[in-house]
Amino acid sequence: MSSANISCIVAKQERVYLPVEGSEQFFPVGRVYCVGRNYAAHSREMGDDPDRDPPFFFAKDASCVLPVAFSTQTDLPYPMATEQFEYEVELVVAIGKGGKNLSIEQAQDSILGFSVGLDMTRRDLQTQAKKKGRPWEVGKSFDLSAPMSPIVLNNSTVAKDLAKAEIVLQVNTEVKQKSDISHLTWSIEEVICKLSEVFELRPGDLIMTGTPENVGAVKIGDVMDASIEHLGSISLKVTD
């Protein structure tokens, strides 16, 4: 193999970082885990029974993360190969301490902070994959499919406030998704515990905890505003 080919193979990918709100520090993004159908109404919306289904997980690549500031509107290019580009607003948990088979207390201690996120989905491609029993990556893990706010550091006040915080997604100022964190089928700590039973968590991991009902599609020119009470709001404009 030629040296030119070798240099191409070992080219290093730039790491993604999320800023930490109120500081000059940055959170280095490792793995991005997503929880499927963790709000009862959304689970029913997608055809499942939330009273019986345990949480299930899938992943996005770290390169899917798009850092979005609280104070500015960010462009989000409409992705290739889809005609059904859908939003899912989510609370994101940033892991600061790793471990496996964590207890509830250890799960609480593992949380570095929280972020406002969107699990953008190429729904038509995901639906096709589901019908054929194939993995979801084509519908979920694509470039810039995980816009996220800066990390708001965890403390006892933030954790208490978030337990019943309102979570909202608007498109062109019209409310599309609205719920609160208390409606999670599996709580933040329970999600961390369950995830740690199948993966050893590491500092730098992100967990997208699920979306409320009424997911839907956006088109070029639409503006999405995603907010979680006590954290903040991010704004994205869909561009061509």
BALOBA-1460 file (C-alpha; in Angstrom, 3 decimals):
// residues 240
<rec num="1" residu="m" x="0.000" y="0.000" z="0.000"/>
<rec num="2" residu="s" x="1.366" y="3.423" z="-0.932"/>
<rec num="3" residu="s" x="2.176" y="6.073" z="1.674"/>
<rec num="4" residu="a" x="-0.488" y="8.321" z="0.099"/>
<rec num="5" residu="n" x="-3.149" y="5.691" z="0.742"/>
<rec num="6" residu="i" x="-1.942" y="5.199" z="4.309"/>
<rec num="7" residu="s" x="-2.119" y="8.924" z="5.077"/>
<rec num="8" residu="c" x="-5.685" y="8.959" z="3.777"/>
<rec num="9" residu="i" x="-6.692" y="6.054" z="6.016"/>
<rec num="10" residu="v" x="-5.233" y="7.536" z="9.209"/>
<rec num="11" residu="a" x="-6.609" y="11.051" z="8.697"/>
<rec num="12" residu="k" x="-7.897" y="12.178" z="12.094"/>
<rec num="13" residu="q" x="-11.481" y="13.355" z="12.496"/>
<rec num="14" residu="e" x="-11.928" y="16.585" z="14.443"/>
<rec num="15" residu="r" x="-13.630" y="16.053" z="17.810"/>
<rec num="16" residu="v" x="-16.915" y="17.781" z="18.649"/>
<rec num="17" residu="y" x="-17.208" y="19.934" z="21.779"/>
<rec num="18" residu="l" x="-20.199" y="21.520" z="23.479"/>
<rec num="19" residu="p" x="-19.582" y="24.729" z="25.427"/>
<rec num="20" residu="v" x="-20.366" y="24.748" z="29.133"/>
<rec num="21" residu="e" x="-22.744" y="27.598" z="29.951"/>
<rec num="22" residu="g" x="-21.304" y="30.331" z="32.153"/>
<rec num="23" residu="s" x="-17.703" y="29.238" z="31.754"/>
<rec num="24" residu="e" x="-14.872" y="29.029" z="29.250"/>
<rec num="25" residu="q" x="-14.835" y="25.216" z="29.443"/>
<rec num="26" residu="f" x="-15.980" y="22.735" z="26.807"/>
<rec num="27" residu="f" x="-17.504" y="19.255" z="27.022"/>
<rec num="28" residu="p" x="-15.783" y="16.761" z="24.661"/>
<rec num="29" residu="v" x="-18.529" y="14.659" z="23.043"/>
<rec num="30" residu="g" x="-17.962" y="10.920" z="23.164"/>
<rec num="31" residu="r" x="-20.857" y="8.599" z="22.395"/>
<rec num="32" residu="v" x="-24.444" y="9.732" z="21.858"/>
<rec num="33" residu="y" x="-27.129" y="7.363" z="23.142"/>
<rec num="34" residu="c" x="-30.825" y="7.852" z="22.409"/>
<rec num="35" residu="v" x="-33.818" y="6.435" z="24.280"/>
<rec num="36" residu="g" x="-36.705" y="5.278" z="22.103"/>
<rec num="37" residu="r" x="-40.304" y="6.199" z="22.979"/>
<rec num="38" residu="n" x="-39.801" y="7.337" z="26.554"/>
<rec num="39" residu="y" x="-42.938" y="9.482" z="26.792"/>
<rec num="40" residu="a" x="-46.169" y="7.475" z="27.049"/>
<rec num="41" residu="a" x="-48.140" y="9.581" z="24.563"/>
<rec num="42" residu="h" x="-45.365" y="9.427" z="21.968"/>
<rec num="43" residu="s" x="-45.047" y="5.678" z="22.498"/>
<rec num="44" residu="r" x="-48.756" y="5.268" z="21.757"/>
<rec num="45" residu="e" x="-48.387" y="7.656" z="18.817"/>
<rec num="46" residu="m" x="-45.776" y="5.284" z="17.359"/>
<rec num="47" residu="g" x="-47.854" y="2.146" z="18.048"/>
<rec num="48" residu="d" x="-46.294" y="0.812" z="21.271"/>
<rec num="49" residu="d" x="-47.564" y="0.109" z="24.788"/>
<rec num="50" residu="p" x="-45.590" y="2.288" z="27.244"/>
<rec num="51" residu="d" x="-46.819" y="0.340" z="30.257"/>
<rec num="52" residu="r" x="-45.029" y="-2.821" z="29.120"/>
<rec num="53" residu="d" x="-42.080" y="-1.723" z="26.991"/>
<rec num="54" residu="p" x="-38.746" y="-1.299" z="28.793"/>
<rec num="55" residu="p" x="-36.499" y="1.479" z="27.471"/>
<rec num="56" residu="f" x="-34.563" y="0.642" z="24.338"/>
<rec num="57" residu="f" x="-31.511" y="2.402" z="22.994"/>
<rec num="58" residu="f" x="-29.938" y="3.358" z="19.709"/>
<rec num="59" residu="a" x="-26.979" y="5.596" z="18.925"/>
<rec num="60" residu="k" x="-25.929" y="8.576" z="16.888"/>
<rec num="61" residu="d" x="-22.330" y="9.263" z="15.942"/>
<rec num="62" residu="a" x="-20.592" y="12.101" z="17.768"/>
<rec num="63" residu="s" x="-20.271" y="13.867" z="14.421"/>
<rec num="64" residu="c" x="-24.077" y="14.215" z="14.367"/>
<rec num="65" residu="v" x="-23.894" y="16.798" z="17.158"/>
<rec num="66" residu="l" x="-24.357" y="20.408" z="16.056"/>
<rec num="67" residu="p" x="-23.497" y="22.906" z="18.825"/>
<rec num="68" residu="v" x="-26.147" y="25.655" z="18.973"/>
<rec num="69" residu="a" x="-25.821" y="28.778" z="21.111"/>
<rec num="70" residu="f" x="-28.692" y="29.944" z="23.289"/>
<rec num="71" residu="s" x="-28.580" y="33.505" z="21.971"/>
<rec num="72" residu="t" x="-28.479" y="33.119" z="18.173"/>
<rec num="73" residu="q" x="-30.365" y="31.417" z="15.354"/>
<rec num="74" residu="t" x="-28.413" y="28.615" z="13.672"/>
<rec num="75" residu="d" x="-28.840" y="27.290" z="10.140"/>
<rec num="76" residu="l" x="-29.695" y="23.593" z="9.799"/>
<rec num="77" residu="p" x="-29.305" y="22.285" z="6.226"/>
<rec num="78" residu="y" x="-32.087" y="20.046" z="4.937"/>
<rec num="79" residu="p" x="-30.458" y="16.601" z="4.648"/>
<rec num="80" residu="m" x="-30.053" y="14.544" z="1.502"/>
<rec num="81" residu="a" x="-32.143" y="11.501" z="0.561"/>
<rec num="82" residu="t" x="-35.331" y="12.363" z="2.479"/>
<rec num="83" residu="e" x="-38.728" y="13.946" z="1.945"/>
<rec num="84" residu="q" x="-39.779" y="13.642" z="5.615"/>
<rec num="85" residu="f" x="-37.378" y="15.570" z="7.864"/>
<rec num="86" residu="e" x="-38.883" y="15.465" z="11.352"/>
<rec num="87" residu="y" x="-38.163" y="17.120" z="14.707"/>
<rec num="88" residu="e" x="-38.048" y="15.504" z="18.156"/>
<rec num="89" residu="v" x="-37.253" y="17.843" z="21.063"/>
<rec num="90" residu="e" x="-35.400" y="16.146" z="23.918"/>
<rec num="91" residu="l" x="-33.669" y="16.705" z="27.237"/>
<rec num="92" residu="v" x="-30.027" y="15.673" z="26.883"/>
<rec num="93" residu="v" x="-27.952" y="14.416" z="29.819"/>
<rec num="94" residu="a" x="-24.172" y="14.915" z="29.830"/>
<rec num="95" residu="i" x="-22.256" y="12.206" z="31.710"/>
<rec num="96" residu="g" x="-19.330" y="13.318" z="33.866"/>
<rec num="97" residu="k" x="-18.593" y="10.041" z="35.675"/>
<rec num="98" residu="g" x="-18.631" y="6.626" z="34.067"/>
<rec num="99" residu="g" x="-19.477" y="3.168" z="35.304"/>
<rec num="100" residu="k" x="-21.575" y="0.077" z="34.728"/>
<rec num="101" residu="n" x="-24.565" y="-1.391" z="36.564"/>
<rec num="102" residu="l" x="-25.075" y="1.934" z="38.325"/>
<rec num="103" residu="s" x="-27.474" y="2.403" z="41.235"/>
<rec num="104" residu="i" x="-29.943" y="5.291" z="41.286"/>
<rec num="105" residu="e" x="-27.610" y="7.213" z="43.605"/>
<rec num="106" residu="q" x="-24.620" y="6.557" z="41.341"/>
<rec num="107" residu="a" x="-26.686" y="7.587" z="38.310"/>
<rec num="108" residu="q" x="-27.514" y="10.895" z="39.985"/>
<rec num="109" residu="d" x="-23.827" y="11.415" z="40.740"/>
<rec num="110" residu="s" x="-22.825" y="10.636" z="37.154"/>
<rec num="111" residu="i" x="-24.664" y="13.645" z="35.707"/>
<rec num="112" residu="l" x="-22.419" y="16.564" z="34.783"/>
<rec num="113" residu="g" x="-25.174" y="18.671" z="33.251"/>
<rec num="114" residu="f" x="-28.042" y="19.019" z="30.802"/>
<rec num="115" residu="s" x="-28.686" y="20.336" z="27.307"/>
<rec num="116" residu="v" x="-31.625" y="21.182" z="25.062"/>
<rec num="117" residu="g" x="-31.466" y="18.876" z="22.041"/>
<rec num="118" residu="l" x="-33.227" y="17.822" z="18.873"/>
<rec num="119" residu="d" x="-33.206" y="14.275" z="17.544"/>
<rec num="120" residu="m" x="-33.751" y="15.153" z="13.874"/>
<rec num="121" residu="t" x="-34.986" y="12.162" z="11.901"/>
<rec num="122" residu="r" x="-35.273" y="11.168" z="8.244"/>
<rec num="123" residu="r" x="-38.599" y="9.517" z="9.059"/>
<rec num="124" residu="d" x="-39.245" y="8.004" z="5.648"/>
<rec num="125" residu="l" x="-35.859" y="6.249" z="5.707"/>
<rec num="126" residu="q" x="-36.368" y="5.111" z="9.301"/>
<rec num="127" residu="t" x="-39.808" y="3.716" z="8.418"/>
<rec num="128" residu="q" x="-38.387" y="1.795" z="5.473"/>
<rec num="129" residu="a" x="-35.645" y="0.334" z="7.686"/>
<rec num="130" residu="k" x="-38.137" y="-0.673" z="10.397"/>
<rec num="131" residu="k" x="-40.376" y="-2.458" z="7.889"/>
<rec num="132" residu="k" x="-37.438" y="-4.546" z="6.722"/>
<rec num="133" residu="g" x="-36.056" y="-5.180" z="10.217"/>
<rec num="134" residu="r" x="-32.905" y="-3.191" z="9.481"/>
<rec num="135" residu="p" x="-30.919" y="-0.836" z="11.761"/>
<rec num="136" residu="w" x="-32.095" y="2.758" z="12.100"/>
<rec num="137" residu="e" x="-28.799" y="4.536" z="11.385"/>
<rec num="138" residu="v" x="-29.875" y="5.752" z="7.941"/>
<rec num="139" residu="g" x="-32.857" y="7.512" z="9.501"/>
<rec num="140" residu="k" x="-31.223" y="8.695" z="12.714"/>
<rec num="141" residu="s" x="-27.423" y="8.945" z="12.509"/>
<rec num="142" residu="f" x="-26.681" y="11.447" z="9.758"/>
<rec num="143" residu="d" x="-24.786" y="14.717" z="9.596"/>
<rec num="144" residu="l" x="-26.037" y="17.437" z="11.977"/>
<rec num="145" residu="s" x="-28.992" y="15.326" z="13.143"/>
<rec num="146" residu="a" x="-28.414" y="16.209" z="16.823"/>
<rec num="147" residu="p" x="-28.453" y="19.986" z="17.382"/>
<rec num="148" residu="m" x="-27.698" y="20.735" z="21.053"/>
<rec num="149" residu="s" x="-27.439" y="23.744" z="23.332"/>
<rec num="150" residu="p" x="-24.508" y="24.438" z="25.644"/>
<rec num="151" residu="i" x="-24.278" y="22.222" z="28.731"/>
<rec num="152" residu="v" x="-25.927" y="23.674" z="31.845"/>
<rec num="153" residu="l" x="-24.072" y="22.244" z="34.827"/>
<rec num="154" residu="n" x="-26.000" y="20.079" z="37.255"/>
<rec num="155" residu="n" x="-26.634" y="20.977" z="40.887"/>
<rec num="156" residu="s" x="-29.369" y="20.243" z="43.395"/>
<rec num="157" residu="t" x="-31.481" y="23.217" z="42.272"/>
<rec num="158" residu="v" x="-31.213" y="22.413" z="38.562"/>
<rec num="159" residu="a" x="-32.037" y="18.735" z="39.163"/>
<rec num="160" residu="k" x="-35.075" y="19.627" z="41.282"/>
<rec num="161" residu="d" x="-36.354" y="22.215" z="38.798"/>
<rec num="162" residu="l" x="-35.934" y="19.891" z="35.817"/>
<rec num="163" residu="a" x="-37.985" y="17.116" z="37.408"/>
<rec num="164" residu="k" x="-41.166" y="18.907" z="36.320"/>
<rec num="165" residu="a" x="-39.758" y="21.285" z="33.708"/>
<rec num="166" residu="e" x="-41.792" y="22.159" z="30.624"/>
<rec num="167" residu="i" x="-40.397" y="20.973" z="27.283"/>
<rec num="168" residu="v" x="-41.634" y="22.688" z="24.092"/>
<rec num="169" residu="l" x="-40.989" y="22.673" z="20.346"/>
<rec num="170" residu="q" x="-42.374" y="25.431" z="18.120"/>
<rec num="171" residu="v" x="-42.284" y="25.684" z="14.340"/>
<rec num="172" residu="n" x="-42.711" y="29.209" z="12.973"/>
<rec num="173" residu="t" x="-43.921" y="30.253" z="16.489"/>
<rec num="174" residu="e" x="-46.676" y="27.585" z="16.497"/>
<rec num="175" residu="v" x="-46.439" y="25.073" z="19.348"/>
<rec num="176" residu="k" x="-46.054" y="21.536" z="17.995"/>
<rec num="177" residu="q" x="-44.744" y="19.577" z="20.988"/>
<rec num="178" residu="k" x="-45.441" y="20.431" z="24.628"/>
<rec num="179" residu="s" x="-45.047" y="18.297" z="27.727"/>
<rec num="180" residu="d" x="-42.958" y="18.204" z="30.892"/>
<rec num="181" residu="i" x="-40.109" y="16.061" z="32.104"/>
<rec num="182" residu="s" x="-42.270" y="14.388" z="34.764"/>
<rec num="183" residu="h" x="-44.067" y="12.564" z="31.931"/>
<rec num="184" residu="l" x="-40.994" y="10.486" z="31.110"/>
<rec num="185" residu="t" x="-41.907" y="6.793" z="31.276"/>
<rec num="186" residu="w" x="-38.433" y="6.071" z="32.657"/>
<rec num="187" residu="s" x="-36.877" y="8.866" z="34.727"/>
<rec num="188" residu="i" x="-33.492" y="10.380" z="33.950"/>
<rec num="189" residu="e" x="-31.802" y="8.291" z="36.652"/>
<rec num="190" residu="e" x="-33.621" y="5.100" z="35.595"/>
<rec num="191" residu="v" x="-32.516" y="5.629" z="31.994"/>
<rec num="192" residu="i" x="-28.902" y="5.988" z="33.115"/>
<rec num="193" residu="c" x="-29.165" y="2.835" z="35.245"/>
<rec num="194" residu="k" x="-30.716" y="0.793" z="32.435"/>
<rec num="195" residu="l" x="-28.183" y="2.034" z="29.902"/>
<rec num="196" residu="s" x="-25.314" y="1.198" z="32.259"/>
<rec num="197" residu="e" x="-26.547" y="-2.406" z="32.368"/>
<rec num="198" residu="v" x="-25.669" y="-2.873" z="28.692"/>
<rec num="199" residu="f" x="-22.869" y="-0.302" z="28.165"/>
<rec num="200" residu="e" x="-20.168" y="0.889" z="30.526"/>
<rec num="201" residu="l" x="-20.724" y="4.633" z="30.557"/>
<rec num="202" residu="r" x="-17.813" y="7.045" z="30.127"/>
<rec num="203" residu="p" x="-17.248" y="10.739" z="30.806"/>
<rec num="204" residu="g" x="-18.194" y="12.529" z="27.585"/>
<rec num="205" residu="d" x="-21.230" y="10.373" z="26.820"/>
<rec num="206" residu="l" x="-24.513" y="12.099" z="26.000"/>
<rec num="207" residu="i" x="-27.961" y="10.593" z="26.544"/>
<rec num="208" residu="m" x="-30.987" y="11.900" z="24.636"/>
<rec num="209" residu="t" x="-33.848" y="10.952" z="26.953"/>
<rec num="210" residu="g" x="-36.803" y="10.770" z="24.555"/>
<rec num="211" residu="t" x="-39.369" y="13.059" z="22.937"/>
<rec num="212" residu="p" x="-43.003" y="13.941" z="23.669"/>
<rec num="213" residu="e" x="-45.860" y="13.276" z="21.258"/>
<rec num="214" residu="n" x="-46.706" y="15.205" z="18.070"/>
<rec num="215" residu="v" x="-43.461" y="14.824" z="16.155"/>
<rec num="216" residu="g" x="-43.707" y="16.218" z="12.654"/>
<rec num="217" residu="a" x="-41.931" y="17.342" z="9.516"/>
<rec num="218" residu="v" x="-40.291" y="20.647" z="8.608"/>
<rec num="219" residu="k" x="-39.426" y="22.152" z="5.241"/>
<rec num="220" residu="i" x="-36.850" y="24.620" z="3.984"/>
<rec num="221" residu="g" x="-37.473" y="28.041" z="5.484"/>
<rec num="222" residu="d" x="-39.107" y="26.779" z="8.683"/>
<rec num="223" residu="v" x="-37.778" y="28.003" z="12.028"/>
<rec num="224" residu="m" x="-37.747" y="25.622" z="14.995"/>
<rec num="225" residu="d" x="-37.508" y="26.875" z="18.574"/>
<rec num="226" residu="a" x="-36.791" y="24.192" z="21.157"/>
<rec num="227" residu="s" x="-36.918" y="25.029" z="24.846"/>
<rec num="228" residu="i" x="-36.728" y="23.370" z="28.237"/>
<rec num="229" residu="e" x="-37.741" y="25.342" z="31.297"/>
<rec num="230" residu="h" x="-34.798" y="26.305" z="33.547"/>
<rec num="231" residu="l" x="-32.287" y="25.495" z="30.781"/>
<rec num="232" residu="g" x="-33.050" y="27.794" z="27.862"/>
<rec num="233" residu="s" x="-34.068" y="27.820" z="24.207"/>
<rec num="234" residu="i" x="-32.338" y="27.171" z="20.893"/>
<rec num="235" residu="s" x="-33.461" y="28.322" z="17.458"/>
<rec num="236" residu="l" x="-32.734" y="26.683" z="14.108"/>
<rec num="237" residu="k" x="-33.709" y="27.659" z="10.578"/>
<rec num="238" residu="v" x="-33.980" y="24.895" z="7.982"/>
<rec num="239" residu="t" x="-31.937" y="25.875" z="4.926"/>
<rec num="240" residu="d" x="-31.283" y="24.336" z="1.514"/>
